[in-house]
Structures are given as structure tokens and as C-alpha cells.
Amino acid sequence: MSSTTWDTEVGKADGLVLVDFWAVWCGPCQMVAPIVEELAKEYDGKLKVLKLNTDEDPDIAGKYGIMSIPTLLFFKGGQPVEKVVGAVPKRILKEAIDKLLTTTA
């Protein structure tokens, strides 16, 4: 994903969207990437998962105040609703997703 597709992918998306802000050189980002991929499969149809390389699109990272990576930012209706910073365990992310999904129902 990039700044050119941001509005379509996130701004106009229906439901819950998770954006993984990352960079190639970021070790913790590499650790959390497989977890994010697993969550994308587990929540297929309920959660849209996207990745944004902060080196390639610093304008979007700046717009949302992303100071540390990895940052996982959840959006509903194009607006950020939850932020998880750092390489956290999968259960922490699942708890955040489940909470956000139950509040949309």
C-alpha cells in the first residue's frame, strides 16, 4: 500500500482495517510480520490487513504521528481507533481486534 492508494484502501474501507507501519531495516517489524499475516488469515472477511513502509511513505506515517515502528494502527470509517506500538504477543493483538470487532456489531 502507498499514499496513492491510502484513501481507497483505508479512508473508504468498510469495517475494521489494520495498518502495519513497518520498515525493512526494523528488526521488531520482522518479528511481528508473521503474526500480522496469521491474523489476516484468521480474521479473513472481518478485518482488512495492510502494510505501509514508513521509509517509502513518510507523509502518512507523519500524519498519524507514527514515531516508533512497528506500529499497528486500527481504523474504522477512515479514522484511527486503536494503536499498538512495538512487537507485542499475538494474544495482545487478538484482544484488540476482538474488542474492536464487538464494538462494531
DABELQUI-V158284 format. One record per pair of residues at least 4 apart in sequence whose C-alpha atoms are under 8 Angstrom apart, sorted by the first residue. I is the first residue (numbers start at 1). GAP is how many residues later the second one is. D is the distance in whole Angstrom. If there is no record, write none. Layout:
BEGIN
i=I gap=GAP d=D
i=I gap=GAP d=D
END
This chain:
BEGIN
i=1 gap=4 d=6
i=1 gap=5 d=7
i=1 gap=8 d=8
i=1 gap=49 d=7
i=1 gap=50 d=6
i=1 gap=51 d=6
i=2 gap=4 d=6
i=2 gap=50 d=7
i=2 gap=51 d=8
i=2 gap=54 d=8
i=2 gap=55 d=6
i=3 gap=4 d=8
i=3 gap=54 d=6
i=3 gap=56 d=8
i=3 gap=57 d=7
i=5 gap=4 d=6
i=6 gap=4 d=6
i=6 gap=5 d=7
i=7 gap=4 d=4
i=7 gap=5 d=6
i=8 gap=4 d=5
i=8 gap=5 d=7
i=9 gap=4 d=6
i=10 gap=7 d=7
i=10 gap=65 d=7
i=10 gap=68 d=6
i=11 gap=66 d=7
i=11 gap=67 d=4
i=11 gap=68 d=7
i=12 gap=65 d=7
i=12 gap=66 d=6
i=13 gap=4 d=7
i=13 gap=63 d=8
i=13 gap=64 d=7
i=13 gap=65 d=7
i=14 gap=62 d=8
i=14 gap=63 d=7
i=15 gap=31 d=7
i=15 gap=32 d=7
i=15 gap=33 d=8
i=15 gap=61 d=6
i=15 gap=62 d=7
i=15 gap=89 d=8
i=16 gap=30 d=7
i=16 gap=31 d=5
i=16 gap=32 d=6
i=16 gap=58 d=7
i=16 gap=59 d=6
i=16 gap=60 d=5
i=16 gap=61 d=8
i=16 gap=84 d=8
i=16 gap=85 d=7
i=17 gap=30 d=6
i=17 gap=31 d=5
i=17 gap=32 d=6
i=17 gap=33 d=8
i=17 gap=57 d=6
i=17 gap=58 d=5
i=17 gap=59 d=7
i=18 gap=29 d=7
i=18 gap=30 d=6
i=18 gap=31 d=5
i=18 gap=32 d=6
i=18 gap=54 d=7
i=18 gap=55 d=6
i=18 gap=56 d=5
i=18 gap=57 d=6
i=19 gap=30 d=6
i=19 gap=31 d=5
i=19 gap=32 d=5
i=19 gap=33 d=7
i=19 gap=53 d=6
i=19 gap=54 d=5
i=19 gap=55 d=6
i=19 gap=56 d=8
i=20 gap=16 d=8
i=20 gap=29 d=8
i=20 gap=30 d=6
i=20 gap=31 d=5
i=20 gap=32 d=6
i=20 gap=50 d=7
i=20 gap=51 d=6
i=20 gap=52 d=5
i=20 gap=53 d=7
i=21 gap=30 d=6
i=21 gap=31 d=5
i=21 gap=32 d=6
i=21 gap=33 d=6
i=21 gap=40 d=7
i=21 gap=45 d=8
i=21 gap=48 d=6
i=21 gap=49 d=6
i=21 gap=50 d=5
i=21 gap=51 d=6
i=21 gap=52 d=8
i=22 gap=4 d=7
i=22 gap=7 d=6
i=22 gap=29 d=7
i=22 gap=30 d=6
i=22 gap=31 d=5
i=22 gap=32 d=6
i=22 gap=47 d=6
i=22 gap=48 d=5
i=22 gap=49 d=7
i=23 gap=6 d=7
i=23 gap=30 d=5
i=23 gap=31 d=6
i=23 gap=32 d=6
i=23 gap=46 d=8
i=23 gap=47 d=8
i=24 gap=5 d=8
i=24 gap=6 d=8
i=24 gap=29 d=8
i=26 gap=4 d=7
i=26 gap=43 d=7
i=26 gap=44 d=8
i=27 gap=4 d=7
i=28 gap=4 d=6
i=28 gap=41 d=8
i=28 gap=42 d=7
i=28 gap=58 d=7
i=28 gap=59 d=5
i=29 gap=4 d=6
i=29 gap=40 d=7
i=29 gap=41 d=5
i=29 gap=57 d=8
i=29 gap=58 d=7
i=30 gap=4 d=8
i=31 gap=4 d=8
i=31 gap=56 d=7
i=32 gap=4 d=6
i=32 gap=38 d=8
i=32 gap=55 d=5
i=32 gap=56 d=7
i=33 gap=4 d=6
i=34 gap=4 d=6
i=35 gap=4 d=6
i=35 gap=55 d=6
i=36 gap=4 d=6
i=36 gap=13 d=8
i=37 gap=4 d=7
i=38 gap=4 d=6
i=39 gap=4 d=6
i=39 gap=55 d=8
i=40 gap=4 d=6
i=40 gap=7 d=7
i=40 gap=8 d=7
i=40 gap=9 d=6
i=43 gap=4 d=6
i=44 gap=4 d=7
i=46 gap=55 d=8
i=52 gap=5 d=7
i=53 gap=4 d=6
i=54 gap=4 d=5
i=54 gap=6 d=8
i=54 gap=7 d=6
i=57 gap=4 d=7
i=58 gap=4 d=6
i=59 gap=4 d=6
i=60 gap=4 d=6
i=61 gap=4 d=6
i=61 gap=5 d=5
i=61 gap=6 d=8
i=62 gap=4 d=6
i=62 gap=5 d=8
i=66 gap=5 d=7
i=68 gap=17 d=7
i=68 gap=18 d=7
i=69 gap=16 d=7
i=69 gap=17 d=6
i=70 gap=15 d=6
i=70 gap=16 d=5
i=70 gap=17 d=7
i=71 gap=12 d=7
i=71 gap=13 d=6
i=71 gap=14 d=4
i=71 gap=15 d=6
i=72 gap=11 d=6
i=72 gap=12 d=5
i=72 gap=13 d=6
i=73 gap=7 d=7
i=73 gap=8 d=8
i=73 gap=9 d=6
i=73 gap=10 d=5
i=73 gap=11 d=6
i=74 gap=6 d=6
i=74 gap=7 d=6
i=74 gap=8 d=5
i=74 gap=9 d=6
i=75 gap=4 d=5
i=75 gap=5 d=4
i=75 gap=6 d=5
i=75 gap=7 d=7
i=76 gap=4 d=7
i=76 gap=5 d=7
i=82 gap=14 d=8
i=84 gap=9 d=8
i=88 gap=4 d=7
i=88 gap=5 d=7
i=89 gap=4 d=7
i=90 gap=4 d=6
i=91 gap=4 d=6
i=92 gap=4 d=6
i=93 gap=4 d=6
i=94 gap=4 d=6
i=95 gap=4 d=6
i=96 gap=4 d=6
i=97 gap=4 d=6
i=98 gap=4 d=6
i=99 gap=4 d=6
i=100 gap=4 d=7
i=101 gap=4 d=7
END
